[in-house]
Amino acid sequence: MAALRLVAIDPGTDGGHCPALLVDDATGDLLFQGPQVTSEAELTEVSGQSPIGPNEIIGRIPARMRDVLLKALLEEADANTGTEKL
């Protein structure tokens, strides 16, 4: 079973349906929680730059999370000295 750990959450959250960043402590993989992009125009634009696989989705993380995400990623990189940096 994966050991998922919350490392950042939307500072503007109301407590429900919160965009967030989690890390899988076993693998170091990052998991993003946020609204799924369903706009055909946006999906077409994304797939024109990077094809979207059949098991992939595009999620949206609010711009207000930039600072909290950057801080969380830098802290994760610092905590994992001796391993590949994020």
C-alpha positions as semicolon CSV with decimal commas, in nm:
position;residue;x (nm);y (nm);z (nm)
1;M;0,000;0,000;0,000
2;A;0,131;0,344;-0,091
3;A;0,220;0,587;0,184
4;L;0,073;0,908;0,047
5;R;0,159;1,227;0,228
6;L;-0,001;1,568;0,177
7;V;0,271;1,828;0,114
8;A;0,072;2,127;-0,013
9;I;-0,288;2,238;-0,024
10;D;-0,461;2,533;-0,188
11;P;-0,417;2,827;0,051
12;G;-0,756;2,955;-0,066
13;T;-0,939;2,633;0,017
14;D;-1,276;2,629;0,187
15;G;-1,209;2,279;0,323
16;G;-1,366;2,080;0,042
17;H;-1,256;1,976;-0,306
18;C;-0,912;2,122;-0,244
19;P;-0,643;2,130;-0,508
20;A;-0,345;1,963;-0,344
21;L;-0,006;1,803;-0,395
22;L;0,079;1,468;-0,236
23;V;0,394;1,259;-0,248
24;D;0,419;0,881;-0,250
25;D;0,690;0,817;0,009
26;A;0,764;0,473;-0,137
27;T;0,843;0,597;-0,489
28;G;0,879;0,975;-0,465
29;D;0,603;1,015;-0,725
30;L;0,390;1,327;-0,707
31;L;0,011;1,321;-0,715
32;F;-0,189;1,631;-0,801
33;Q;-0,548;1,672;-0,695
34;G;-0,748;1,937;-0,874
35;P;-1,029;2,000;-1,118
36;Q;-1,016;1,794;-1,437
37;V;-0,993;1,996;-1,758
38;T;-1,283;1,903;-1,982
39;S;-1,281;2,194;-2,229
40;E;-1,231;2,049;-2,578
41;A;-1,040;2,363;-2,680
42;E;-0,793;2,329;-2,392
43;L;-0,753;1,954;-2,441
44;T;-0,687;2,006;-2,812
45;E;-0,427;2,270;-2,732
46;V;-0,255;2,043;-2,478
47;S;-0,258;1,740;-2,708
48;G;-0,107;1,953;-2,985
49;Q;0,197;2,007;-2,761
50;S;0,204;1,673;-2,579
51;P;-0,023;1,384;-2,681
52;I;-0,266;1,280;-2,407
53;G;-0,254;0,905;-2,348
54;P;-0,573;0,702;-2,302
55;N;-0,508;0,666;-1,928
56;E;-0,410;1,032;-1,872
57;I;-0,609;1,335;-1,767
58;I;-0,525;1,704;-1,760
59;G;-0,582;1,872;-1,424
60;R;-0,579;2,236;-1,327
61;I;-0,387;2,373;-1,031
62;P;-0,476;2,734;-0,941
63;A;-0,209;3,000;-0,992
64;R;-0,243;3,097;-0,625
65;M;-0,075;2,763;-0,542
66;R;0,254;2,844;-0,718
67;D;0,433;2,961;-0,405
68;V;0,307;2,679;-0,183
69;L;0,392;2,418;-0,450
70;L;0,740;2,556;-0,506
71;K;0,807;2,562;-0,131
72;A;0,679;2,205;-0,092
73;L;0,887;2,076;-0,384
74;L;1,202;2,246;-0,257
75;E;1,146;2,104;0,092
76;E;1,097;1,756;-0,058
77;A;1,418;1,793;-0,257
78;D;1,608;1,905;0,053
79;A;1,466;1,614;0,256
80;N;1,584;1,365;-0,007
81;T;1,952;1,457;-0,014
82;G;2,148;1,188;-0,186
83;T;1,864;1,115;-0,427
84;E;1,768;1,281;-0,751
85;K;1,642;1,635;-0,692
86;L;1,293;1,733;-0,809
